[in-house]
Amino acid sequence: MCPTQSTIFLTAEETERIRNTFKSRLQRCKDLAGQPRVSGDSKASMSQVAAVSFMADITTTQRQDNIVAFAVGSPRVLSVRRVAPVVKVVAFSWTVVQDPFGETERLEISLHKLRYGDDVLESGSVFEIKEPYFTLSDEGHPTLRVDHPSDIMQSSSAFVTPQDIEASTTKTAQMYKEEGNAALKNQELPRAHANYTQGLHLVTTDGSAQEDFAYDLFRNRAHVNLALHRFDAAKTDALASLTGREDKKALDSKAYFRAGCAAHGMGEFHEARRYFQEQQRLAPYDKLAAASVKEMESRLREQATGAYSFKKIKASLLNGRPRVAAADFTSNVGIGESCRGRGLFAKQRMDPGEIIMVEKAFCVVLGNEEKALTAMTYDVRDDRIRVTPAGLCRAIAQKLQDNPSLVEKVTDLYSDYPGLGKQLIIRDARPVIDIFQIHDIVARNAFAIGPAYPDDHRGKHAENNNMHESTGLWITASYLNHSCVPNGKREMLGDLMVLRATQPINAREEITHSYDGSSDIEARSAALLKTWGFACSCALCVVERAETPAVRKKRQQLENEASAFIERNDVIGAKRISIVKARRLARAIDDTYNEGYKGLPRSACQGIQDWLAEATIR
Ligand SMILES: C[S@@+](CC[C@H](N)C(=O)[O-])C[C@H]1O[C@@H](n2cnc3c(N)ncnc32)[C@H](O)[C@@H]1O
């Protein structure tokens, strides 16, 4: 993750204290592994923590090398009922749950929220926890813990009361539809979804619409799925709701519109245009259909040619829409093998200033959004404390849960921890998401992009512009490797990344950009190692490392002097004497570079040379 603004500075004492806290908790977990827990007072558990445990057959589990827990043995699925309100803390929430035998435990769930602010634990009262395990809470209490979003399911089968069963047998599909519509009207999307699904169970046998009624339920559920950003399911539902009947043209056009929106949401512009055209065929006077076809045509043009209206994009940014309406333009680049793992290569020659690629974020969390959250993490693998964009990890996990067809795009990205591998695994009709794998993918591939509204320092968005770091994941750009002498430079327009050539690039040449722009080799090497886990061996690093510390120190002093000079001397109307002084400074910095720097950038000179260029042009 680009550390630009997410870097925090801890004193040596603070670092040590945090490290010791983590380590001692880890040690206590290890000590407890395999030990039966002492039963407590079950009343107390309702207010604070668990009493009697389910841990007759506790086994030690080393989860993903970084979390040591003591786990409940078989069965690997635990059915529990929530028996207490949910306590929400920033990065997790917890409650007290009871198993079918009446035993209570604390249950903690990390980073999972449904859309529209619903906490997973609040979404229902009966859950099934897969691969359950115990760990210790922040306060040192044993707690059942769910880290992976796919490890918890709202249960419909367990704990069903006789009244529930009776109600479900007397309800008709019509009643479910009406309840679904009422829930939808109140924006209770999960409830609306559940009602349409129950209705569909009654009127379909194999998931296909066989009765007229089923078409309505599929069409309505498509709408809910769209609102929940479950584009895969929205498209499937919308297409299942097509009747093909002359007397249902209006409804079918609505279904095509929903299928088009779902395809659009997935960035499938060809497919989306096809559905919007079908909508238009069935409803020729529908203005929305015509506008949607037109919009898809613009996206397809951007995708094919890389011709964007940046003026329009900038205007929409200033109007408070940082998620830009634009397509990706990636046809000039391809993934290939490089000496740095996989990399991105040019398919054709490109000139300086030319666009190499343009990409919309796969997922972005803006600093001023409620879901923005950074967490301090301690990684036992390398004994390091880092700032993690936990909100971004959560948003990516949510998007993948909602859209299984996107999983492999993300799991293909570079990460140290292989997790469940790159292939999509579906269990109980849901993709299995390993949050630690997402964490590692984010750590090595995500970018920090600065404030949500970059050009709005004093404008209407200025107030909450910088509350948190904005972070995002760009899939194609994630294959870009670092170079201290890069041939590409990125610029952000909201969530749109524009990568331009900074020097001529030949076809089949690897494209690189700079992960860390520090001119000081020590600082740069430390950041590259800590954040991306590699030691750079580019030509610039080689010559810089070969220099004596005295030379580097002298250059740093002169660079600082140059920065102070630029700060003091306004470039507009610069006096002759200032220009002479600037020239002297630039020469002095340049003289610190030896002949090994031939053809390499002399970045310490940059600031003062830019000042001189501007001062002498006037
Ligand atoms: C964003 S990914 C880049 C794509 C990656 N090479 C791959 O195979 O998918 C970042 C990772 O690539 C590797 N990498 C990037 N630039 C590198 C460089 N200049 N030298 C060595 N490894 C590099 C590091 O492992 C880093 O954590």
The ligand as an SDF file (V2000), in Angstrom:
LIG
                    3D

 27 29  0  0  0  0  0  0  0  0999 V2000
    1.7470   -4.6530   -6.9940 C   0  0  0  0  0  0  0  0  0  0  0  0
    2.6250   -6.1250   -7.0880 S   0  0  0  0  0  0  0  0  0  0  0  0
    3.3480   -6.0540   -8.6820 C   0  0  0  0  0  0  0  0  0  0  0  0
    3.0670   -7.2950   -9.5060 C   0  0  0  0  0  0  0  0  0  0  0  0
    3.7870   -8.5230   -9.0340 C   0  0  0  0  0  0  0  0  0  0  0  0
    5.1640   -8.5130   -9.5130 N   0  0  0  0  0  0  0  0  0  0  0  0
    3.0840   -9.7940   -9.4700 C   0  0  0  0  0  0  0  0  0  0  0  0
    3.7790  -10.7590   -9.7870 O   0  0  0  0  0  0  0  0  0  0  0  0
    1.8550   -9.8360   -9.4580 O   0  0  0  0  0  0  0  0  0  0  0  0
    3.9160   -5.7240   -5.9760 C   0  0  0  0  0  0  0  0  0  0  0  0
    4.9260   -6.8120   -5.7270 C   0  0  0  0  0  0  0  0  0  0  0  0
    5.7300   -7.0420   -6.8910 O   0  0  0  0  0  0  0  0  0  0  0  0
    7.0940   -7.2300   -6.5340 C   0  0  0  0  0  0  0  0  0  0  0  0
    7.8920   -6.1150   -7.0660 N   0  0  0  0  0  0  0  0  0  0  0  0
    7.4430   -4.9460   -7.5650 C   0  0  0  0  0  0  0  0  0  0  0  0
    8.4430   -4.1710   -7.9950 N   0  0  0  0  0  0  0  0  0  0  0  0
    9.5780   -4.8430   -7.7570 C   0  0  0  0  0  0  0  0  0  0  0  0
   10.9750   -4.5530   -7.9810 C   0  0  0  0  0  0  0  0  0  0  0  0
   11.3780   -3.4160   -8.5140 N   0  0  0  0  0  0  0  0  0  0  0  0
   11.8710   -5.4980   -7.6080 N   0  0  0  0  0  0  0  0  0  0  0  0
   11.4700   -6.6600   -7.0390 C   0  0  0  0  0  0  0  0  0  0  0  0
   10.1710   -6.9920   -6.8010 N   0  0  0  0  0  0  0  0  0  0  0  0
    9.2330   -6.0970   -7.1660 C   0  0  0  0  0  0  0  0  0  0  0  0
    7.1300   -7.2290   -5.0140 C   0  0  0  0  0  0  0  0  0  0  0  0
    6.9970   -8.5530   -4.5850 O   0  0  0  0  0  0  0  0  0  0  0  0
    5.9000   -6.4350   -4.6420 C   0  0  0  0  0  0  0  0  0  0  0  0
    5.3840   -6.7170   -3.3540 O   0  0  0  0  0  0  0  0  0  0  0  0
  1  2  1  0
  2  3  1  0
  2 10  1  0
  3  4  1  0
  4  5  1  0
  5  6  1  0
  5  7  1  0
  7  8  2  0
  7  9  1  0
 10 11  1  0
 11 12  1  0
 11 26  1  0
 12 13  1  0
 13 14  1  0
 13 24  1  0
 14 15  1  0
 14 23  1  0
 15 16  2  0
 16 17  1  0
 17 18  1  0
 17 23  2  0
 18 19  1  0
 18 20  2  0
 20 21  1  0
 21 22  2  0
 22 23  1  0
 24 25  1  0
 24 26  1  0
 26 27  1  0
M  CHG  2   2   1   9  -1
M  END
$$$$
